[in-house]
């Protein structure tokens, strides 16, 4: 009787294993929006927002990703459309990624526990995207050359964090400042920060719009308004990779900078290691420049 029971348990486990859905490794990715940012090895930026869904009765997984859509990395929007499908003949999961530039990447997907491993050809190299499971809302992503359980070369290391799709997802769009001297203030942001001036959608006078980064914009609006105290606590904040070089730029333009307490020519060392300086634009608005990583 005991032997028969053991046999039934083993057989049941075998049947359960055989009946496991081949695409089940993707189950945790569903109904969430996954975000990641980082730096490639060549110092270009990586930024991606990706969602997954089942299609054709669960036999396909469709992915839609947003990312940079131009080489200058100033435009952000729909970039990739992907398919994951189990191929019975080869007993593997295959994937295809179509991008906005007209390219297509094809490869295979394997599971290592809850980890998801993509392998594909890129030029003459074989590249691996390794999604290492951390928890239900976090994966560590490593992209590089991976063989025999070791990384031979790493091109990117970052982390995907998830938000439930039922939540409202907000993305910073723009900062507006009311100014009295539109030309002088606009030229300040163009020359000091290198912001690209973009047209107002209705070509109205009294506006100057600038692209700061990605789809983030600065809108200057010329109006007469009641003067008020422009306290340093109310400021626009911009992060820069090389603060020393930016300070040299300020000095060359005779622009004064301060630390948080107000000491001229000083830099604040924040408790988390971020360095900060503060400057004023021609209208008296404060701008913080720091070294925070994004």
Buried (B, 14 or more C-beta within 10 A) or exposed (E): EEEEEEEEEEEEEEEEEEEEEBBEBBEBBEEBBBBBBBBEEEEEBBBBBBBBBBEEEEEBBBBBBBBBBEEEBBBBEEBBBBBBBBEEEEEBBBBBBBBBEEEEBEBBBEBEEBBBBBBBEEEEEEBBBBBBBEEEEEBBBBBBBBEEEEBEEEBBBBBBBBBEEEEEEEEEEEBEBEBEEBEEBBBBBBEBBEBEBBEEEEEEEEBBBBBBBBBBBBBBBBEEEEEEEBEBEEBBEBBBEEBEEBBEBBEEEEBEBBBBEEEEEEBBEEEEEBBBBBBBBBBEBBBBBBBBEE
